[in-house]
Amino acid sequence: MFRSGFIAVIGKPNVGKSTLINALVGEKVAITSPKPQTTRNKILGIKNGQDYQMVFLDTPGIHNGKSKLGEYLKKSTESATNGVDAIMILLDAGKVNTFDFDLIKSYENSSVPVFVVVNKVDISSYEKLYPVLAKLNEYQFVKEFLVISALKKRNLQEIERALLNILPEGPAYFPTDQYTDKNLRFMAAEIIREKALLFLQEEIPHGIAIDITTFKEGKNLIDIKADIICESDRHKQIIIGKNGAMLKKIGTSAREEIEKLVDNKVLLELFVKVREDWKENKNTLSDLGYNLKEFDD
């Protein structure tokens, strides 16, 4: 009997959703960063077993952003829980608060099983964790509570076991050699954004987006040109850096990782463009892959 199903992974920003899905799938599906709001799109991570297929939906961190981009992120997370077979709420072991408890309670009447996964136990103490687990036990509707470290890949087999117990019989929704629904163009843009998140100052990454303007696949070379979109001339100068050093650093690191992904040589050219209102402009957001209309009834 073959089992398959969709599992939405939700939680606050920076609790480790992308790290967990990458670890479960065994491939880099989503970019990671210590900064919040790293994930902006619903990204599918596909874990294929001999007699099962688990499709994980990596979602933007739940927050109350006021911009059009923030509205997109919120709706993207909400829509991810529709039509799934299970919901997995991820918590940061060292930062559980009333927001997390309210989030769990909001799924009390869920029509599908709800799992609560406490992540980052490798950097938390038992003394801090014990009262959290005691409080969580009050939520009787939760199917199972799991304690893991996604970064250290600790107890991940417990997640697989718990999900296999509830997955319905069904077909493989994707080819069994596929691990994400995103194409190489999307992945390249995300890798560039990941490197920008890694190297730039904290106030800038939330105001940047990546626009792939050229993606030409040749036999021995992939030619990629991309614009880093920012909100001000001040940000543009920081992204470029002294004598272009920062832009070169982002580009070199991104190119090396993209080459590993595509197993080919890559020519990557980066440019920096200022669009002051890109997070508020629906047309610009749509061009960059954040289309609010996809959530219209």
C-alpha positions as CSV (number, residue, x, y, z in Angstrom):
1,M,0.0,0.0,0.0
2,F,1.4,3.4,-1.0
3,R,0.7,6.4,1.2
4,S,1.0,10.0,0.3
5,G,-0.1,13.4,1.5
6,F,0.6,17.1,2.0
7,I,1.8,18.5,5.3
8,A,1.8,22.3,6.0
9,V,4.7,23.5,8.2
10,I,3.8,26.7,10.0
11,G,5.1,28.9,12.8
12,K,6.7,32.2,13.7
13,P,9.5,33.6,11.6
14,N,12.9,32.1,12.2
15,V,11.8,28.9,14.1
16,G,13.6,26.7,11.6
17,K,10.9,25.7,9.1
18,S,13.1,25.7,6.0
19,T,16.0,24.0,7.9
20,L,13.6,21.3,9.0
21,I,12.2,20.7,5.5
22,N,15.7,20.6,3.9
23,A,16.7,18.0,6.5
24,L,13.6,15.9,6.0
25,V,13.9,15.9,2.3
26,G,17.6,15.5,2.2
27,E,18.1,18.2,-0.4
28,K,18.3,22.0,-0.2
29,V,14.7,23.0,-1.0
30,A,14.5,26.4,0.7
31,I,17.0,29.0,1.6
32,T,17.8,29.5,5.3
33,S,19.0,32.5,7.2
34,P,19.1,33.7,10.9
35,K,17.0,36.6,9.8
36,P,13.2,36.4,9.9
37,Q,10.9,36.4,6.9
38,T,13.5,34.5,4.8
39,T,10.8,32.4,3.1
40,R,8.4,34.4,1.0
41,N,6.7,31.8,-1.1
42,K,5.0,28.5,-0.4
43,I,7.7,26.0,-1.4
44,L,7.1,22.3,-1.7
45,G,9.7,19.9,-0.3
46,I,9.1,16.3,-1.5
47,K,10.3,13.4,0.6
48,N,10.1,10.1,-1.3
49,G,10.2,6.7,0.5
50,Q,9.8,3.2,-0.9
51,D,6.1,3.1,-0.2
52,Y,5.3,6.8,0.6
53,Q,5.6,10.4,-0.6
54,M,5.4,13.2,1.9
55,V,4.9,16.7,0.4
56,F,5.9,19.4,2.9
57,L,4.8,23.0,2.4
58,D,7.4,25.5,3.6
59,T,5.5,28.7,4.5
60,P,6.5,32.3,5.3
61,G,6.7,33.0,9.0
62,I,3.4,34.1,10.5
63,H,3.5,37.9,11.2
64,N,1.4,41.0,10.8
65,G,3.3,42.9,8.2
66,K,1.4,46.0,6.9
67,S,2.8,46.3,3.4
68,K,1.4,44.6,0.3
69,L,4.3,42.1,0.5
70,G,3.3,41.5,4.2
71,E,-0.2,40.8,3.0
72,Y,1.1,38.3,0.4
73,L,3.1,36.5,3.1
74,K,0.2,36.3,5.4
75,K,-2.2,35.0,2.7
76,S,0.5,32.5,1.5
77,T,0.7,30.9,4.9
78,E,-3.1,30.8,5.4
79,S,-3.7,29.2,2.0
80,A,-1.0,26.6,2.7
81,T,-3.2,24.9,5.4
82,N,-6.1,24.4,3.0
83,G,-6.5,20.9,1.6
84,V,-3.6,19.4,3.5
85,D,-3.5,16.0,5.3
86,A,-1.7,17.3,8.4
87,I,-0.5,20.6,10.0
88,M,2.8,20.8,11.7
89,I,3.3,23.8,14.0
90,L,7.0,24.4,14.7
91,L,8.2,26.2,17.8
92,D,11.6,27.5,18.9
93,A,12.5,25.7,22.1
94,G,14.1,28.8,23.6
95,K,11.5,31.4,22.5
96,V,8.1,29.8,23.1
97,N,5.6,32.5,24.2
98,T,1.8,33.3,24.2
99,F,1.8,33.8,20.4
100,D,2.8,30.2,20.0
101,F,0.2,28.9,22.4
102,D,-2.5,31.1,20.7
103,L,-1.4,29.7,17.3
104,I,-1.8,26.1,18.5
105,K,-5.2,26.8,20.1
106,S,-6.4,28.4,16.8
107,Y,-6.2,24.9,15.2
108,E,-8.3,23.3,18.0
109,N,-11.1,22.5,15.5
110,S,-8.9,21.5,12.7
111,S,-10.3,18.7,10.4
112,V,-6.8,17.2,10.0
113,P,-4.3,16.0,12.6
114,V,-2.2,18.7,14.2
115,F,1.4,18.0,15.3
116,V,3.5,20.4,17.5
117,V,7.2,20.1,17.0
118,V,9.6,21.8,19.4
119,N,12.8,22.7,17.5
120,K,16.3,23.9,18.5
121,V,16.5,21.7,21.6
122,D,20.3,21.6,21.0
123,I,20.5,25.2,22.2
124,S,18.0,25.1,25.0
125,S,18.2,23.6,28.5
126,Y,15.9,21.0,30.1
127,E,15.1,23.5,32.8
128,K,13.7,25.9,30.2
129,L,12.0,23.2,28.2
130,Y,10.1,21.4,31.0
131,P,7.5,24.1,31.7
132,V,6.9,24.5,28.0
133,L,6.2,20.8,27.5
134,A,4.0,20.8,30.6
135,K,2.0,23.7,29.1
136,L,1.8,22.0,25.7
137,N,0.3,18.9,27.3
138,E,-2.8,20.9,28.1
139,Y,-3.7,20.9,24.4
140,Q,-5.5,17.5,24.2
141,F,-6.5,17.9,20.5
142,V,-2.9,17.8,19.3
143,K,-2.1,14.5,17.8
144,E,1.5,14.3,19.0
145,F,4.2,16.5,20.5
146,L,7.7,16.0,19.1
147,V,11.1,17.4,20.3
148,I,13.8,17.8,17.7
149,S,16.8,19.6,16.4
150,A,16.5,20.2,12.7
151,L,20.0,21.7,12.5
152,K,21.6,18.6,14.2
153,K,19.1,16.3,12.5
154,R,18.1,14.9,15.8
155,N,14.8,12.9,16.2
156,L,13.7,13.5,12.6
157,Q,12.8,9.9,12.3
158,E,10.1,10.5,14.9
159,I,8.5,13.0,12.6
160,E,8.5,10.5,9.7
161,R,7.0,7.8,12.0
162,A,4.3,10.1,13.3
163,L,3.3,11.3,9.8
164,L,3.3,7.8,8.3
165,N,0.7,6.8,10.9
166,I,-1.8,9.3,9.6
167,L,-1.0,9.5,5.9
168,P,-3.8,8.2,3.7
169,E,-3.4,5.7,1.0
170,G,-2.8,7.5,-2.3
171,P,-0.7,8.0,-5.3
172,A,2.7,9.7,-5.7
173,Y,1.7,13.3,-6.6
174,F,5.2,14.0,-8.1
175,P,7.8,11.9,-9.9
176,T,9.8,10.0,-7.2
177,D,13.1,11.6,-8.2
178,Q,11.7,15.1,-7.7
179,Y,12.4,16.9,-4.4
180,T,10.7,20.3,-5.0
181,D,8.1,22.0,-7.3
182,K,10.3,25.0,-8.1
183,N,12.3,25.4,-11.3
184,L,16.0,26.2,-11.6
185,R,15.2,29.9,-12.4
186,F,13.3,30.3,-9.1
187,M,16.0,28.4,-7.1
188,A,18.8,30.6,-8.6
189,A,16.9,33.7,-7.5
190,E,16.5,32.3,-4.0
191,I,20.2,31.4,-3.7
192,I,21.1,35.0,-4.7
193,R,18.7,36.3,-2.1
194,E,20.1,33.9,0.5
195,K,23.7,35.2,-0.1
196,A,22.4,38.8,0.2
197,L,20.7,38.0,3.5
198,L,24.0,36.4,4.7
199,F,26.3,39.3,3.8
200,L,24.3,42.5,4.1
201,Q,23.3,44.6,7.1
202,E,20.2,43.6,8.9
203,E,18.0,46.5,7.8
204,I,18.5,45.9,4.1
205,P,17.4,42.2,3.3
206,H,13.7,42.8,4.1
207,G,13.8,45.5,1.4
208,I,15.3,43.5,-1.4
209,A,14.0,41.1,-4.0
210,I,15.7,39.3,-6.9
211,D,14.5,39.6,-10.6
212,I,16.1,37.1,-12.9
213,T,16.2,39.0,-16.3
214,T,18.1,36.3,-18.3
215,F,18.3,32.6,-17.8
216,K,19.8,30.8,-20.8
217,E,20.8,27.2,-20.5
218,G,23.5,26.0,-22.8
219,K,25.3,22.7,-23.0
220,N,28.4,23.8,-21.2
221,L,27.3,27.1,-19.6
222,I,24.2,28.7,-18.0
223,D,24.0,32.5,-18.5
224,I,22.2,34.2,-15.7
225,K,21.6,38.0,-15.3
226,A,19.7,39.2,-12.2
227,D,18.7,42.5,-10.7
228,I,18.8,43.0,-6.9
229,I,15.9,45.3,-6.2
230,C,16.2,47.6,-3.2
231,E,14.3,50.5,-1.8
232,S,16.7,53.4,-1.7
233,D,20.0,54.8,-3.2
234,R,21.6,54.4,0.3
235,H,20.8,50.7,0.2
236,K,22.1,50.4,-3.4
237,Q,25.4,51.8,-2.3
238,I,25.7,49.3,0.6
239,I,24.8,46.4,-1.7
240,I,27.4,47.4,-4.2
241,G,30.0,48.1,-1.5
242,K,33.3,49.9,-1.8
243,N,34.7,49.4,-5.3
244,G,31.9,46.8,-5.9
245,A,33.3,44.5,-3.3
246,M,30.0,43.5,-1.6
247,L,28.2,42.8,-4.9
248,K,31.2,40.7,-6.1
249,K,31.1,38.8,-2.8
250,I,27.3,38.0,-3.1
251,G,27.8,37.1,-6.8
252,T,30.7,34.8,-6.2
253,S,29.1,32.9,-3.4
254,A,25.8,32.6,-5.3
255,R,27.5,31.4,-8.5
256,E,29.4,28.7,-6.7
257,E,26.2,27.3,-5.1
258,I,24.2,27.6,-8.3
259,E,26.9,25.6,-10.1
260,K,26.5,22.8,-7.6
261,L,22.8,22.9,-8.1
262,V,22.8,22.7,-11.9
263,D,26.1,20.7,-12.2
264,N,27.3,23.1,-14.8
265,K,29.3,26.2,-15.3
266,V,27.5,29.4,-14.6
267,L,28.1,33.0,-15.8
268,L,26.3,35.2,-13.2
269,E,26.0,39.0,-13.6
270,L,24.3,41.0,-10.9
271,F,22.9,44.5,-11.1
272,V,21.4,46.7,-8.4
273,K,18.1,48.6,-9.2
274,V,16.2,51.0,-6.9
275,R,12.4,50.7,-6.8
276,E,11.3,52.7,-3.7
277,D,7.8,51.3,-3.6
278,W,8.3,47.7,-4.7
279,K,6.8,46.2,-1.5
280,E,3.6,48.3,-2.0
281,N,3.2,48.0,-5.8
282,K,1.0,45.1,-6.8
283,N,2.2,45.0,-10.4
284,T,5.9,45.0,-9.3
285,L,5.2,42.3,-6.6
286,S,3.5,40.2,-9.3
287,D,6.5,40.6,-11.6
288,L,8.7,39.4,-8.8
289,G,6.6,36.3,-8.1
290,Y,4.4,37.6,-5.3
291,N,1.0,37.7,-6.9
292,L,-1.8,38.6,-4.5
293,K,-4.4,37.7,-7.1
294,E,-3.6,34.0,-6.7
295,F,-5.5,34.2,-3.4
296,D,-8.7,35.7,-4.8
297,D,-11.8,33.6,-4.5
